[in-house]
Amino acid sequence: MKTGKIRLLIAAMISFVFSIVYNGLVHLVILGTANKQVESLRRVDFSSKAWISLLATLAVSFLFPMIYSHFVSVIAIMVDVNQYVLYPLPFSLVASWALFGVVEFSLIGLIVGLIVKDKT
């Protein structure tokens, strides 16, 4: 396997671990109280579908290094604004999600950049 592909794989794996830890900190600790406001909207069978969220996070971790430089901030804000339109969510919570999403993807971009950048 070429060095560039190995670096990409390492960056994706580190991004995945970072995303799990970061989202746990943000959604369970920092925004824990605010997220309780929308708890009644959550699926009753959420626990049985948590693997889908992990799989999606893993997919984003591999796709992210390829798209970061062009679309990261736009994607994070669009996803959260769409949630505001679809569900009766407090705007302050959606704005917090968007802000933390931009921070998360910026930090992942830094991680990926440090690992994948050309070492010449």
Rosetta blueprint (number, residue, H / E / L):
1 M L
2 K L
3 T H
4 G H
5 K H
6 I H
7 R H
8 L H
9 L H
10 I H
11 A H
12 A H
13 M H
14 I H
15 S H
16 F H
17 V H
18 F H
19 S H
20 I H
21 V H
22 Y H
23 N H
24 G H
25 L H
26 V H
27 H H
28 L H
29 V H
30 I H
31 L L
32 G H
33 T H
34 A H
35 N H
36 K H
37 Q H
38 V H
39 E H
40 S H
41 L H
42 R L
43 R L
44 V L
45 D L
46 F H
47 S H
48 S H
49 K H
50 A H
51 W H
52 I H
53 S H
54 L H
55 L H
56 A H
57 T H
58 L H
59 A H
60 V H
61 S H
62 F H
63 L H
64 F H
65 P H
66 M H
67 I H
68 Y H
69 S H
70 H H
71 F H
72 V H
73 S H
74 V H
75 I H
76 A H
77 I H
78 M H
79 V H
80 D H
81 V H
82 N H
83 Q H
84 Y H
85 V H
86 L H
87 Y L
88 P L
89 L L
90 P L
91 F H
92 S H
93 L H
94 V H
95 A H
96 S H
97 W H
98 A H
99 L H
100 F H
101 G H
102 V H
103 V H
104 E H
105 F H
106 S H
107 L H
108 I H
109 G H
110 L H
111 I H
112 V H
113 G H
114 L H
115 I H
116 V H
117 K L
118 D L
119 K L
120 T L
